Amino acid sequence: MKKILSAILAMSLVLLLAACGSKGGEGTGNDGTKSVDLNQYYEDFMASLGADNTPAMMDVEAEALDSLYQGLSAYKTAQSVVKVAAINSVAFEFALVELENESDAQAVADIFQARVDYQVNGGAFYPQTTADWENAQIITHGNVVALIVAGTEQARAVEAFEKLFA
């Protein structure tokens, strides 16, 4: 009976320790850098806007990805969340990538900067949209690179992203 009780207690301890491990897809990668769930960040932030304030967003994939972010598809990613507003007069865009190689981070940041430059120099078209693109931020944390354009919610979007790495 003592052996059975000991086995149950040991199994309970293992399960308890497993439950205390990483939460929400976050943890530490093999290289010691913090791993975050980029899609969960995006979903949580958009949900925080409320149904009445959330712009319609579209996934950017395949050919459209190379059209908006020329050269991005050449880099290997562990995660990639790229969303754009369905209406071009709305300045909301999230390009969030976790690269397999941290050495690629600067090149991807440069691709994101080229997107910002294009939008600011005539691509955005509408005055307010252009102003929102001028406030766009490119953030790099190790092998994670983000382009965040969130209109009037820019500061909140960046703050929520930065909290992932705190």
BELSUL-V635794 format. One record per helix or strand. SS is the DSSP state (H for helix, E for strand). FROM is the first residue (numbers start at 1). LEN is the number of residues. Records with the same first field share a line. If there is no record, write none. Layout:
SS->FROM-LEN + FROM-LEN
//
This chain:
H->2-18 + 38-11 + 62-7 + 72-3 + 102-22 + 127-8 + 151-13
E->27-2 + 34-2 + 57-3 + 77-9 + 92-8 + 137-5 + 144-7
//
